Amino acid sequence: MANPYDFTARYTFGSENAPVFWDYAFFNGKYYTYFGALPALLMFVPFKALTGQWMPTSLAIIIMGVISIILLIALAASIAKRYFANTASWGMVLLMSVFAPLAVNLAYFGYMTDFYSVPIISSLAFTAGALLLWIHSRKRSGELSSVRIFLGSLLMACNLGCRPQFMIACLLAFPLFWKEITVTRELFSKKGLVCTICAFVPFFMATTPWMWYNYARFGSLLDFGANYNLTGFNMTEVRPSWFEIPAMWLMQLFQPTSVGGVFPFVQAVNNSLPSPNEPGLGGYFMIVPMALIGLLFFAFRKTMKKAHVYGLAWVLAIAIVVVSVVDVSGAGITNRYHGDFAWLAALLAMLTIFSIESTFAVLERGGCDCTQLKAAFLVLLVVFTLFTVFIYGFGAFSTGRYNALIDMNPDLYLTVKSWFMGFYAGQA
Protein backbone atom coordinates (compact mmCIF):
# COMPACT_ATOMS: atom_id res chain seq x y z
CA MET A 1 0.00 0.00 0.00
CA ALA A 2 1.17 3.51 -0.78
CA ASN A 3 -0.04 4.76 2.60
CA PRO A 4 -1.03 2.09 5.16
CA TYR A 5 -2.16 4.80 7.58
CA ASP A 6 -4.96 5.93 5.23
CA PHE A 7 -8.09 4.45 6.81
CA THR A 8 -10.19 4.29 3.63
CA ALA A 9 -7.43 2.70 1.54
CA ARG A 10 -6.61 0.28 4.34
CA TYR A 11 -10.25 -0.72 4.77
CA THR A 12 -10.59 -1.43 1.04
CA PHE A 13 -7.33 -3.37 0.96
CA GLY A 14 -8.33 -5.44 3.98
CA SER A 15 -11.75 -6.22 2.52
CA GLU A 16 -10.40 -7.37 -0.83
CA ASN A 17 -7.06 -8.97 0.01
CA ALA A 18 -6.08 -9.88 3.57
CA PRO A 19 -7.16 -8.90 7.07
CA VAL A 20 -5.57 -5.74 8.41
CA PHE A 21 -5.09 -5.53 12.17
CA TRP A 22 -6.79 -2.66 13.96
CA ASP A 23 -5.12 -0.44 16.56
CA TYR A 24 -1.65 -1.86 16.19
CA ALA A 25 1.43 0.24 15.55
CA PHE A 26 2.61 -0.39 11.97
CA PHE A 27 6.20 0.57 11.21
CA ASN A 28 8.50 -0.48 8.36
CA GLY A 29 6.17 -3.29 7.33
CA LYS A 30 5.80 -4.82 10.81
CA TYR A 31 3.04 -4.82 13.40
CA TYR A 32 3.78 -3.84 17.00
CA THR A 33 1.67 -3.25 20.06
CA TYR A 34 2.03 0.02 21.93
CA PHE A 35 -0.60 -0.79 24.55
CA GLY A 36 0.82 -1.63 27.97
CA ALA A 37 3.51 -4.24 27.57
CA LEU A 38 4.04 -4.37 31.35
CA PRO A 39 0.47 -5.49 32.20
CA ALA A 40 0.86 -8.15 29.53
CA LEU A 41 4.04 -9.42 31.20
CA LEU A 42 2.64 -9.24 34.72
CA MET A 43 -0.79 -10.77 34.09
CA PHE A 44 -1.44 -12.13 30.61
CA VAL A 45 1.80 -14.09 30.15
CA PRO A 46 1.63 -15.88 33.55
CA PHE A 47 -2.07 -16.62 33.02
CA LYS A 48 -1.31 -18.17 29.64
CA ALA A 49 1.58 -20.19 31.08
CA LEU A 50 -0.48 -21.53 33.99
CA THR A 51 -3.81 -22.19 32.30
CA GLY A 52 -2.99 -22.49 28.62
CA GLN A 53 -5.78 -19.98 27.95
CA TRP A 54 -5.77 -16.32 26.99
CA MET A 55 -6.58 -14.10 29.94
CA PRO A 56 -9.85 -12.18 29.47
CA THR A 57 -9.20 -8.44 29.54
CA SER A 58 -12.20 -8.11 31.85
CA LEU A 59 -10.37 -10.19 34.47
CA ALA A 60 -7.26 -8.01 34.20
CA ILE A 61 -9.42 -4.91 34.60
CA ILE A 62 -11.17 -6.39 37.64
CA ILE A 63 -7.84 -7.23 39.27
CA MET A 64 -6.33 -3.80 38.68
CA GLY A 65 -9.63 -2.12 39.48
CA VAL A 66 -9.90 -3.75 42.90
CA ILE A 67 -6.26 -2.92 43.65
CA SER A 68 -6.87 0.70 42.57
CA ILE A 69 -9.96 1.05 44.76
CA ILE A 70 -8.15 -0.26 47.84
CA LEU A 71 -5.14 1.98 47.26
CA LEU A 72 -7.26 5.07 46.51
CA ILE A 73 -9.24 4.62 49.73
CA ALA A 74 -5.98 4.26 51.65
CA LEU A 75 -4.62 7.32 49.84
CA ALA A 76 -7.63 9.45 50.82
CA ALA A 77 -7.23 8.43 54.46
CA SER A 78 -3.47 9.03 54.33
CA ILE A 79 -3.87 12.54 52.92
CA ALA A 80 -6.29 13.38 55.72
CA LYS A 81 -3.97 11.95 58.38
CA ARG A 82 -0.76 13.55 57.13
CA TYR A 83 -1.96 17.02 56.17
CA PHE A 84 -5.26 17.58 57.99
CA ALA A 85 -4.95 15.41 61.10
CA ASN A 86 -6.47 18.01 63.43
CA THR A 87 -9.43 19.02 61.27
CA ALA A 88 -10.44 16.15 58.97
CA SER A 89 -13.58 14.44 60.27
CA TRP A 90 -14.24 10.73 59.95
CA GLY A 91 -17.35 11.53 57.93
CA MET A 92 -15.38 13.55 55.39
CA VAL A 93 -12.70 10.88 55.14
CA LEU A 94 -15.42 8.32 54.49
CA LEU A 95 -17.01 10.53 51.82
CA MET A 96 -13.62 11.07 50.15
CA SER A 97 -13.08 7.31 50.24
CA VAL A 98 -16.24 6.97 48.15
CA PHE A 99 -15.41 9.93 45.93
CA ALA A 100 -11.85 8.89 45.05
CA PRO A 101 -12.68 5.60 43.27
CA LEU A 102 -15.78 7.16 41.74
CA ALA A 103 -13.89 10.13 40.29
CA VAL A 104 -11.04 8.33 38.50
CA ASN A 105 -13.04 6.87 35.58
CA LEU A 106 -13.21 3.32 36.96
CA ALA A 107 -16.88 3.14 35.96
CA TYR A 108 -15.90 3.64 32.32
CA PHE A 109 -13.19 0.98 32.47
CA GLY A 110 -15.58 -1.41 34.19
CA TYR A 111 -18.02 -0.97 31.32
CA MET A 112 -15.54 -0.92 28.43
CA THR A 113 -13.62 -4.06 29.31
CA ASP A 114 -11.38 -3.99 26.25
CA PHE A 115 -7.62 -3.89 25.95
CA TYR A 116 -7.61 -0.08 25.73
CA SER A 117 -8.56 0.12 29.40
CA VAL A 118 -5.88 -2.23 30.75
CA PRO A 119 -2.81 0.08 30.52
CA ILE A 120 -4.65 3.07 32.00
CA ILE A 121 -6.16 1.22 34.96
CA SER A 122 -2.80 -0.49 35.56
CA SER A 123 -1.05 2.87 35.68
CA LEU A 124 -3.72 4.12 38.07
CA ALA A 125 -2.93 1.26 40.46
CA PHE A 126 0.84 1.78 40.18
CA THR A 127 0.53 5.54 40.71
CA ALA A 128 -1.77 5.24 43.72
CA GLY A 129 0.60 2.71 45.26
CA ALA A 130 3.62 4.91 44.59
CA LEU A 131 2.03 8.00 46.13
CA LEU A 132 0.94 5.99 49.15
CA LEU A 133 4.49 4.75 49.73
CA TRP A 134 5.92 8.24 49.33
CA ILE A 135 3.41 9.75 51.74
CA HIS A 136 4.30 7.06 54.29
CA SER A 137 8.03 7.28 53.60
CA ARG A 138 8.78 8.56 57.10
CA LYS A 139 9.21 5.91 59.78
CA ARG A 140 7.76 6.16 63.28
CA SER A 141 11.29 6.96 64.44
CA GLY A 142 11.23 10.09 62.30
CA GLU A 143 13.73 8.93 59.71
CA LEU A 144 13.01 8.56 56.02
CA SER A 145 12.64 4.98 54.84
CA SER A 146 14.91 4.37 51.88
CA VAL A 147 13.01 1.13 51.18
CA ARG A 148 9.64 2.89 50.87
CA ILE A 149 11.14 5.60 48.71
CA PHE A 150 12.73 2.94 46.49
CA LEU A 151 9.49 0.95 46.14
CA GLY A 152 7.47 4.11 45.51
CA SER A 153 9.83 5.18 42.74
CA LEU A 154 9.80 1.67 41.27
CA LEU A 155 6.00 1.64 41.08
CA MET A 156 5.99 5.13 39.62
CA ALA A 157 8.53 4.14 36.96
CA CYS A 158 6.33 1.20 35.97
CA ASN A 159 4.01 3.72 34.32
CA LEU A 160 6.39 3.87 31.39
CA GLY A 161 5.44 0.28 30.58
CA CYS A 162 1.73 0.97 31.01
CA ARG A 163 0.48 4.47 30.24
CA PRO A 164 3.34 6.98 29.80
CA GLN A 165 1.02 9.94 30.50
CA PHE A 166 1.05 8.92 34.16
CA MET A 167 4.78 9.63 34.35
CA ILE A 168 3.83 13.23 35.05
CA ALA A 169 3.07 11.97 38.56
CA CYS A 170 6.84 11.95 39.15
CA LEU A 171 6.63 15.73 39.53
CA LEU A 172 4.49 15.25 42.64
CA ALA A 173 7.61 14.02 44.44
CA PHE A 174 8.93 17.58 44.68
CA PRO A 175 6.04 19.10 46.66
CA LEU A 176 5.65 15.87 48.66
CA PHE A 177 9.31 15.96 49.72
CA TRP A 178 9.82 19.73 49.60
CA LYS A 179 10.63 19.98 53.30
CA GLU A 180 13.09 17.09 53.04
CA ILE A 181 14.75 18.71 50.02
CA THR A 182 14.97 22.34 51.18
CA VAL A 183 14.75 22.36 55.00
CA THR A 184 15.92 19.14 56.66
CA ARG A 185 18.19 18.30 53.70
CA GLU A 186 17.36 14.60 53.91
CA LEU A 187 17.35 14.42 50.11
CA PHE A 188 19.81 15.81 47.53
CA SER A 189 22.49 16.15 50.17
CA LYS A 190 25.41 14.20 51.58
CA LYS A 191 23.48 12.93 54.59
CA GLY A 192 20.55 12.01 52.37
CA LEU A 193 22.66 10.28 49.72
CA VAL A 194 21.18 6.81 50.30
CA CYS A 195 17.57 8.00 50.09
CA THR A 196 18.36 10.11 47.03
CA ILE A 197 19.93 7.15 45.26
CA CYS A 198 16.95 4.99 46.22
CA ALA A 199 14.64 7.61 44.70
CA PHE A 200 16.40 7.63 41.31
CA VAL A 201 17.79 4.14 40.76
CA PRO A 202 14.36 2.52 40.19
CA PHE A 203 13.70 4.90 37.31
CA PHE A 204 16.89 3.79 35.57
CA MET A 205 16.03 0.17 36.31
CA ALA A 206 12.49 0.44 34.95
CA THR A 207 12.98 2.86 32.07
CA THR A 208 16.07 1.28 30.51
CA PRO A 209 14.32 -1.85 29.13
CA TRP A 210 11.37 0.18 27.80
CA MET A 211 13.59 2.71 26.10
CA TRP A 212 15.63 -0.09 24.55
CA TYR A 213 12.36 -1.72 23.45
CA ASN A 214 11.32 1.56 21.80
CA TYR A 215 14.67 1.96 20.07
CA ALA A 216 14.63 -1.63 18.79
CA ARG A 217 11.22 -1.12 17.22
CA PHE A 218 11.05 2.51 16.17
CA GLY A 219 14.63 3.77 16.26
CA SER A 220 14.01 6.22 19.10
CA LEU A 221 14.28 5.84 22.88
CA LEU A 222 11.16 7.93 23.51
CA ASP A 223 8.99 6.77 20.61
CA PHE A 224 6.31 4.41 21.96
CA GLY A 225 4.71 3.95 18.55
CA ALA A 226 1.39 5.65 19.23
CA ASN A 227 1.72 7.83 16.14
CA TYR A 228 1.96 4.75 13.91
CA ASN A 229 -1.37 3.46 15.15
CA LEU A 230 -3.71 1.97 12.53
CA THR A 231 -6.96 3.63 13.53
CA GLY A 232 -9.83 5.62 12.04
CA PHE A 233 -7.59 8.47 10.87
CA ASN A 234 -3.99 9.01 9.81
CA MET A 235 -2.13 9.69 13.05
CA THR A 236 1.14 10.30 11.21
CA GLU A 237 -0.29 13.38 9.49
CA VAL A 238 -3.61 14.48 10.97
CA ARG A 239 -3.24 17.02 13.78
CA PRO A 240 -5.83 19.49 15.01
CA SER A 241 -5.12 23.15 14.38
CA TRP A 242 -4.22 25.50 17.21
CA PHE A 243 -7.71 26.95 16.81
CA GLU A 244 -9.38 23.58 17.38
CA ILE A 245 -7.38 22.47 20.41
CA PRO A 246 -8.95 24.97 22.89
CA ALA A 247 -12.46 23.94 21.80
CA MET A 248 -11.56 20.24 22.00
CA TRP A 249 -10.03 20.76 25.44
CA LEU A 250 -13.12 22.55 26.73
CA MET A 251 -15.38 19.78 25.44
CA GLN A 252 -13.17 17.09 26.97
CA LEU A 253 -13.44 18.76 30.36
CA PHE A 254 -16.67 20.77 30.39
CA GLN A 255 -19.11 19.45 27.77
CA PRO A 256 -22.52 19.21 29.52
CA THR A 257 -24.12 15.84 30.04
CA SER A 258 -27.39 14.91 28.31
CA VAL A 259 -30.10 14.07 30.84
CA GLY A 260 -33.76 13.47 30.02
CA GLY A 261 -36.98 12.06 31.43
CA VAL A 262 -37.03 8.88 29.34
CA PHE A 263 -35.07 5.72 30.11
CA PRO A 264 -32.11 5.44 30.18
CA PHE A 265 -32.30 9.10 31.33
CA VAL A 266 -28.66 9.67 30.30
CA GLN A 267 -27.70 9.77 26.63
CA ALA A 268 -24.37 9.92 24.89
CA VAL A 269 -23.29 13.35 23.70
CA ASN A 270 -21.59 14.12 20.42
CA ASN A 271 -19.73 17.14 19.18
CA SER A 272 -19.64 18.82 15.80
CA LEU A 273 -15.93 19.59 15.81
CA PRO A 274 -13.98 18.32 12.80
CA SER A 275 -11.73 16.23 15.03
CA PRO A 276 -11.39 12.60 16.15
CA ASN A 277 -13.98 11.85 18.82
CA GLU A 278 -16.08 9.12 20.35
CA PRO A 279 -19.60 9.39 21.76
CA GLY A 280 -19.37 9.82 25.51
CA LEU A 281 -21.34 10.91 28.54
CA GLY A 282 -19.93 14.45 28.64
CA GLY A 283 -16.91 16.39 29.84
CA TYR A 284 -15.11 15.11 32.92
CA PHE A 285 -16.04 17.96 35.26
CA MET A 286 -19.69 17.72 34.19
CA ILE A 287 -19.78 13.99 34.98
CA VAL A 288 -17.87 14.47 38.24
CA PRO A 289 -18.96 17.94 39.43
CA MET A 290 -17.34 17.47 42.84
CA ALA A 291 -14.00 17.73 41.06
CA LEU A 292 -14.92 21.33 40.16
CA ILE A 293 -14.33 22.23 43.79
CA GLY A 294 -10.67 21.49 43.24
CA LEU A 295 -10.46 24.33 40.73
CA LEU A 296 -11.11 26.73 43.63
CA PHE A 297 -8.00 25.64 45.51
CA PHE A 298 -6.33 29.06 45.22
CA ALA A 299 -9.19 30.61 47.23
CA PHE A 300 -8.04 28.55 50.23
CA ARG A 301 -4.33 29.16 49.79
CA LYS A 302 -3.89 30.34 53.38
CA THR A 303 -5.23 27.08 54.78
CA MET A 304 -3.35 25.04 52.18
CA LYS A 305 -0.06 26.79 52.94
CA LYS A 306 -0.53 26.04 56.61
CA ALA A 307 -1.12 22.38 55.74
CA HIS A 308 1.87 22.43 53.33
CA VAL A 309 -0.18 21.34 50.31
CA TYR A 310 -0.45 24.57 48.31
CA GLY A 311 2.53 23.69 46.12
CA LEU A 312 1.14 20.20 45.64
CA ALA A 313 -2.19 21.69 44.56
CA TRP A 314 -0.51 23.86 41.93
CA VAL A 315 1.43 20.92 40.51
CA LEU A 316 -1.79 18.90 40.30
CA ALA A 317 -3.64 21.75 38.57
CA ILE A 318 -0.89 22.31 36.01
CA ALA A 319 -0.61 18.56 35.38
CA ILE A 320 -4.36 18.36 34.65
CA VAL A 321 -4.01 21.00 31.95
CA VAL A 322 -0.87 19.49 30.42
CA VAL A 323 -2.15 15.90 30.25
CA SER A 324 -5.61 16.81 28.97
CA VAL A 325 -4.21 19.11 26.26
CA VAL A 326 -1.70 16.48 25.13
CA ASP A 327 -4.47 13.87 24.96
CA VAL A 328 -6.92 15.90 22.88
CA SER A 329 -4.26 17.26 20.55
CA GLY A 330 -2.88 13.78 19.88
CA ALA A 331 -5.94 11.53 19.86
CA GLY A 332 -9.11 13.61 20.11
CA ILE A 333 -12.05 13.57 22.50
CA THR A 334 -13.11 10.44 24.36
CA ASN A 335 -14.22 9.54 27.88
CA ARG A 336 -11.48 6.90 27.99
CA TYR A 337 -8.82 9.59 28.25
CA HIS A 338 -10.51 11.03 31.32
CA GLY A 339 -8.59 8.32 33.13
CA ASP A 340 -5.28 10.02 32.29
CA PHE A 341 -6.05 13.11 34.36
CA ALA A 342 -9.08 12.18 36.49
CA TRP A 343 -6.89 10.99 39.36
CA LEU A 344 -5.12 14.36 39.34
CA ALA A 345 -8.45 16.18 39.53
CA ALA A 346 -9.65 13.86 42.30
CA LEU A 347 -6.54 14.52 44.40
CA LEU A 348 -6.86 18.28 43.86
CA ALA A 349 -10.52 18.15 44.87
CA MET A 350 -9.72 16.16 48.02
CA LEU A 351 -7.04 18.65 49.08
CA THR A 352 -9.45 21.53 48.53
CA ILE A 353 -12.36 19.86 50.33
CA PHE A 354 -10.20 18.99 53.34
CA SER A 355 -8.94 22.59 53.29
CA ILE A 356 -12.50 23.93 53.31
CA GLU A 357 -13.31 21.71 56.29
CA SER A 358 -10.16 22.99 57.98
CA THR A 359 -11.26 26.57 57.28
CA PHE A 360 -14.57 25.88 59.01
CA ALA A 361 -12.64 24.61 62.05
CA VAL A 362 -10.54 27.79 62.17
CA LEU A 363 -13.64 29.98 61.93
CA GLU A 364 -15.34 28.05 64.72
CA ARG A 365 -12.30 28.46 66.97
CA GLY A 366 -12.64 32.17 66.34
CA GLY A 367 -16.21 32.11 67.63
CA CYS A 368 -18.09 31.86 64.32
CA ASP A 369 -21.03 29.47 64.12
CA CYS A 370 -20.49 27.45 60.92
CA THR A 371 -23.13 24.80 61.57
CA GLN A 372 -25.36 25.78 58.68
CA LEU A 373 -22.44 26.34 56.30
CA LYS A 374 -21.00 22.92 57.13
CA ALA A 375 -24.38 21.26 56.66
CA ALA A 376 -24.92 23.00 53.32
CA PHE A 377 -21.44 22.05 52.15
CA LEU A 378 -21.98 18.42 53.13
CA VAL A 379 -25.32 18.33 51.31
CA LEU A 380 -23.64 19.78 48.21
CA LEU A 381 -20.96 17.08 48.30
CA VAL A 382 -23.52 14.31 48.70
CA VAL A 383 -25.62 15.68 45.83
CA PHE A 384 -22.55 15.87 43.59
CA THR A 385 -21.65 12.29 44.51
CA LEU A 386 -25.16 11.00 43.79
CA PHE A 387 -25.20 12.87 40.48
CA THR A 388 -22.00 11.13 39.39
CA VAL A 389 -23.46 7.76 40.41
CA PHE A 390 -26.59 8.62 38.40
CA ILE A 391 -24.61 9.57 35.27
CA TYR A 392 -22.33 6.55 35.35
CA GLY A 393 -25.12 4.19 36.40
CA PHE A 394 -27.74 5.09 33.82
CA GLY A 395 -25.05 6.07 31.31
CA ALA A 396 -24.24 2.37 31.12
CA PHE A 397 -27.63 1.94 29.41
CA SER A 398 -27.13 4.81 26.96
CA THR A 399 -27.99 3.70 23.43
CA GLY A 400 -25.57 6.06 21.70
CA ARG A 401 -22.28 4.95 23.23
CA TYR A 402 -19.84 2.37 21.94
CA ASN A 403 -20.70 -1.22 22.94
CA ALA A 404 -24.21 -0.09 23.82
CA LEU A 405 -25.88 -2.46 26.27
CA ILE A 406 -28.98 -2.67 24.10
CA ASP A 407 -26.78 -4.40 21.50
CA MET A 408 -24.42 -6.31 23.78
CA ASN A 409 -27.00 -7.55 26.30
CA PRO A 410 -30.54 -6.67 25.14
CA ASP A 411 -32.19 -8.90 27.77
CA LEU A 412 -30.59 -6.96 30.61
CA TYR A 413 -31.33 -3.64 28.93
CA LEU A 414 -35.02 -4.42 28.42
CA THR A 415 -35.37 -5.88 31.91
CA VAL A 416 -34.04 -2.73 33.56
CA LYS A 417 -36.04 -0.56 31.17
CA SER A 418 -39.23 -2.32 32.29
CA TRP A 419 -38.63 -1.06 35.82
CA PHE A 420 -39.18 2.49 34.58
CA MET A 421 -42.20 2.00 32.33
CA GLY A 422 -43.96 4.98 33.86
CA PHE A 423 -41.19 7.31 32.73
CA TYR A 424 -41.46 6.66 29.02
CA ALA A 425 -45.17 5.98 28.59
CA GLY A 426 -44.96 3.69 25.59
CA GLN A 427 -42.02 5.35 23.85
CA ALA A 428 -39.46 3.06 22.22
Long-range contacts (C-beta under 8 A, 24 or more apart in sequence): 3-234, 4-230, 5-228, 5-230, 5-234, 5-235, 5-236, 5-237, 6-234, 7-231, 7-232, 7-233, 7-234, 10-230, 20-230, 21-230, 22-230, 22-231, 23-116, 23-229, 23-230, 23-231, 24-229, 24-230, 25-217, 25-218, 25-225, 25-226, 25-228, 25-229, 25-230, 26-228, 26-229, 26-230, 27-217, 27-218, 27-225, 27-228, 32-217, 32-218, 32-225, 32-228, 34-224, 34-225, 34-226, 34-228, 34-229, 35-115, 35-116, 35-118, 35-119, 36-118, 36-119, 36-122, 36-161, 36-162, 36-163, 37-161, 37-210, 37-213, 38-122, 38-158, 38-161, 38-162, 39-64, 39-118, 39-119, 39-122, 39-161, 39-162, 41-161, 42-122, 56-113, 57-113, 57-114, 57-115, 57-117, 57-118, 58-113, 60-118, 60-122, 61-109, 61-110, 61-113, 61-117, 61-118, 61-121, 64-118, 64-121, 64-122, 64-124, 64-125, 65-106, 65-109, 65-110, 65-121, 67-125, 67-129, 68-101, 68-104, 68-106, 68-121, 68-124, 68-125, 68-128, 69-101, 69-106, 71-125, 71-128, 71-129, 71-132, 72-97, 72-100, 72-101, 72-104, 72-128, 72-343, 72-346, 73-97, 73-100, 73-101, 74-132, 75-100, 75-128, 75-131, 75-132, 75-135, 75-347, 76-100, 76-350, 78-132, 78-135, 78-136, 79-135, 79-347, 79-350, 79-351, 79-354, 80-354, 82-135, 83-307, 83-308, 83-309, 83-351, 83-354, 84-307, 84-354, 84-355, 84-357, 84-358, 86-361, 87-354, 87-357, 87-358, 87-361, 88-354, 88-357, 88-358, 89-357, 91-378, 92-353, 92-354, 92-357, 95-378, 95-381, 95-382, 95-385, 96-350, 96-353, 96-354, 98-385, 99-290, 99-346, 99-349, 99-350, 99-381, 99-385, 100-346, 100-350, 102-288, 102-385, 102-388, 102-389, 102-392, 103-288, 103-290, 103-291, 103-342, 103-343, 103-345, 103-346, 103-349, 103-388, 104-339, 104-342, 104-343, 104-346, 105-335, 105-336, 105-338, 105-339, 105-342, 107-392, 107-395, 107-396, 108-335, 108-336, 108-338, 108-339, 108-392, 109-339, 111-396, 111-403, 112-336, 112-402, 112-403, 114-403, 116-336, 117-336, 117-339, 119-162, 119-163, 120-162, 120-163, 120-336, 120-339, 120-340, 121-339, 122-162, 122-163, 123-158, 123-159, 123-162, 123-163, 123-165, 123-166, 124-166, 124-339, 124-343, 126-155, 126-156, 126-158, 126-159, 126-162, 126-166, 127-155, 127-156, 127-159, 127-166, 127-169, 127-343, 128-343, 129-155, 130-154, 130-155, 130-156, 130-169, 131-169, 131-172, 131-176, 134-172, 134-173, 134-176, 134-177, 135-176, 137-177, 144-180, 144-186, 144-187, 144-192, 144-195, 146-194, 146-195, 146-198, 147-198, 149-195, 149-198, 149-199, 150-198, 150-199, 150-201, 150-202, 151-202, 153-198, 153-199, 153-200, 153-201, 153-202, 153-203, 154-202, 154-205, 154-206, 156-202, 156-203, 157-202, 157-203, 157-205, 157-206, 157-207, 158-206, 160-206, 160-207, 160-210, 161-206, 161-210, 163-340, 164-224, 165-323, 165-326, 165-327, 165-340, 165-341, 166-340, 168-319, 168-322, 168-323, 169-319, 170-203, 171-315, 171-319, 172-312, 172-315, 172-316, 172-319, 173-199, 174-311, 174-315, 175-309, 175-311, 175-312, 175-314, 175-315, 176-312, 178-308, 178-311, 179-308, 226-330, 226-331, 227-330, 232-276, 233-276, 235-330, 235-331, 238-276, 239-329, 240-275, 240-328, 240-329, 240-332, 244-273, 244-274, 244-275, 245-325, 245-328, 245-329, 247-273, 248-273, 248-275, 248-328, 248-329, 248-332, 248-333, 249-324, 249-325, 249-328, 250-283, 251-283, 251-333, 252-283, 252-284, 252-324, 252-327, 252-328, 252-333, 252-337, 252-338, 253-283, 253-284, 253-285, 253-324, 254-283, 254-285, 254-286, 255-282, 255-283, 255-286, 256-282, 256-283, 256-286, 257-281, 257-282, 257-286, 257-287, 257-391, 258-282, 259-391, 261-423, 262-423, 262-424, 262-427, 263-394, 263-397, 263-416, 263-417, 263-420, 263-423, 263-424, 264-394, 264-395, 264-396, 264-397, 264-398, 264-399, 264-417, 265-390, 265-394, 265-420, 265-423, 266-390, 266-391, 266-394, 266-395, 266-397, 266-398, 267-398, 267-399, 267-400, 268-395, 268-398, 268-399, 268-400, 268-401, 270-400, 271-333, 273-333, 275-328, 275-332, 275-333, 276-331, 276-332, 276-333, 277-332, 277-333, 277-334, 278-332, 278-333, 278-334, 278-335, 278-336, 278-402, 279-400, 279-401, 279-402, 280-333, 280-334, 280-335, 280-401, 281-335, 281-391, 281-392, 281-395, 281-398, 281-401, 282-391, 284-338, 284-341, 284-342, 284-345, 285-345, 287-335, 287-338, 287-388, 287-391, 287-392, 288-342, 288-345, 288-346, 288-384, 288-388, 289-384, 289-387, 289-388, 290-349, 290-353, 290-381, 290-384, 290-385, 290-388, 291-342, 291-345, 291-346, 291-348, 291-349, 292-349, 293-349, 293-352, 293-353, 293-356, 294-345, 294-346, 294-347, 294-348, 294-349, 294-350, 294-351, 294-352, 295-348, 296-352, 297-348, 297-351, 297-352, 297-355, 300-352, 300-355, 300-356, 300-359, 303-355, 303-356, 303-358, 303-359, 303-362, 304-351, 304-352, 304-355, 306-358, 307-354, 307-355, 307-358, 309-351, 309-355, 312-351, 313-348, 313-351, 313-352, 316-344, 316-345, 316-347, 316-348, 316-351, 317-348, 319-344, 320-344, 320-345, 320-348, 353-381
